[in-house]
Amino acid sequence: MTEQTPTPVSQPTGERRGGIPGAALLGAILVAVGIIYLIGRVVDLDWGAELWPLYIIGAGVILLALGLMQPGGVGLAVAGGIVGMVGLILFYQEWADHYESWAYAWPLVAPGGSGLGMVLHGARFGDAKVTRGGFWQIVVALGIFAVGFIFFEGVIGLSGNAWGLPEWVLPAAIIGLGLLILVRAFTARDESPISEEPPSGG
């Protein structure tokens, strides 16, 4: 008698293991955007005046969501982080009438926004290298922002009045930023794979 091997039970192909399905993520974002828009209509908010940066934020969120739907979508996630950060900064500047803050806010867009997209995409798909690279981009962005903020607001007085800071504050901030960049440079070198020479034929 011939032995019959049991037929393997086929697993459903549409099942996702872990994480939030991309369609569910996009659906939740659309619901949230619709609710915000509905509230704006009910309370009669003028979406074309002070709230116009919300359109840019929404575009960034959509790009980010599309990037988080696919393992190879890190580029879309980065673009979404950049566009969304631009919208957030414009939202603050519109409400505070402080557009001159672009002089030092630009690092929050890049590398800050791009780093945010990388961190979210790396965390979503378990890519530690992408997450680590994005984290360091955010750290460097915050460092550049802090130095620029101290210089333009504290020393020059871009918004009206200087802070009268001690002379050592700005050099100390610059040294701190340089140390951050040096640490990142050496850690990035340690993370790079060592190329192995192919064995010589003989």
N, C-alpha and C positions, 0 to 999 in steps of 0.2 A: 504493500500500500504506500502510496506517495503521501508525504506529509504536506498539508496545506498551510501555507504561511498566512497568518492573520492579516487582513487588509487594514493598513493604517488609516485611522480616522483623520480625515482632512480637517485642518483648522481653518476657521473663517479668515479670509484674507483681508477683510476690511477692518479688523480689530486693531486698535492702536494700543501699544503698551506704554503706560505712563504718560504724564503730561496732558495738556489740554488740546483736543483736536483743533486743527486750524479753522475749520468751518465754525465751530462753536466760538472760538475767539473772535473771528470776524463778526459773527452774529451779535455777540455781546457788545462789541464796539459800536455797531450800527444802532442797536437799541439805546445805548447810552447817548449817542449823538442825537438820535431822534427825541429822547426825553429832554435833553438840554435845549434843543431847538423849540420844542413844544412849550417849555417853561418860558422861554424868551418871548414867544408869541402871546402867551397868556398875560404876562406882566408888561407887555408892550415895550420890549427892549429894542433899541435901534442897533441891529446887527451890522449896519454899515458904518457906524461911527466908532466909538471907543472899542467895540468888541470885534472889529474886523480881524485882529490877529488870530481869533479862534479858528478862522478858515485855514490859516497856515498850520496851526496846531493840529487840526483835524486831518489835513493832508499828511502830516508827519506820522500821526497815529496809524493811518491806513497803510502807509508804506511800511511802517514797523510791523504791523500785523501781518502783512503779506510776507515779509521776510521771516517772521517767526513760524510761518506755516510749512516751510520747507528747509531741509537740512543745508541745502546749498544757497540759502537766501541771506547770507550774512551781508552781502552788498546792499540789498534792499533794507535790511535792518539798520545798517549804518546811515543810509540816506534818510530813513525815517527819523533816526535820532538827531541828525543835523537839522532837518526841516522843522521838526518839533521844537528843538531848542531855539531856533530862530523865532518861531512863533511865540514861545514863552517870553523871550527877551523883549520882543516887540510889544507884547501884552503889557509887561511892566512899564516899558518906556511910554506907551500911549497913556496909561493911567497916571503915571507920575510926571509926565511931560519932561522926561529926562533922556532925550535921545543922544545927548553928548556922552552918555555912558558907553556907547559903542567903542570909545577910545580904549576901554579896558575889558569890555564884556565879550569881545570876539573869541577869546579862547574857550568860552563855554560852548560855542558852536562847534569849533574844531580846534583842538582834538576832543573837547568835552562831549559833544553830541555824538560823534563817531564812536567814542569809547563806550558811551551808554548803549548804543546799538549792539556793539560787540559783546558787552557783558550780558545783555539780555539774550542774545542769540546763543552765546556759549553756554549760559545756564540752562536754556531751554533744551538743547541737544547734548548736554554733557561734554562740551568741548572745553577742557580746562585751559588749553593754550590760548584760545580766542578770548575766554573770560579774563585770563590774566593780562593779556595784551590790552584789552579794553579798560581794565581796572587802572593800569598804569597810565593810560591816556587820560583818564579822568583825574588822576592825582596830579599829573603835570599840568593839565588845564586849570585846575583849582590853584596851583602854585603860581602860574603866570597871571591868572586873574587877581590873586591877592597882591602880587607885586605891582601890577598896573593900578589896582584900586588905591593902594597906599600912595603911589606916585601922583596919580592924577587928582585924587580927592584930598589926600592928606598934605602933599607937598605943594602942588600947583594950585589946588583949590578950584577944580573944574566946575563945581556946583555953586561956587560963590565965595566960600571962606576956607582957607587952609586950616589944618588942625594944629599947627604949631608943634609938630612932632620933634623929638630929639634927632640929632643928625645921624645917629647910628641905626635908626630903625630901617630906613630904606636899604642901606648896604647889607644889614643883617637879613632882610627879606630876600635880597638878590642872592646872597650866599646860600640861604636855605633852598632856594629854587635850584641853584647849581648843584647842590648836594643831591637833591632829588633826581635830577637828570643823570648825574653820575651813577647813582645807585641803580637806576633803571638800565643804564648802558651796560653795566657789569652783569646784572642779572639776566639781561637779554642775551649776552654772550654765553653765559652758562647754560641757558636753555637751548641754544642752537645745537642741532645734531652734529656730531663729529663725523665727517665723511671718512669712510674707510676705503683704503686703496684696494682695487680689485686684485685678487691673487694672480701672480704672474704665471703664465702658461709655461709648461716645460715638459 
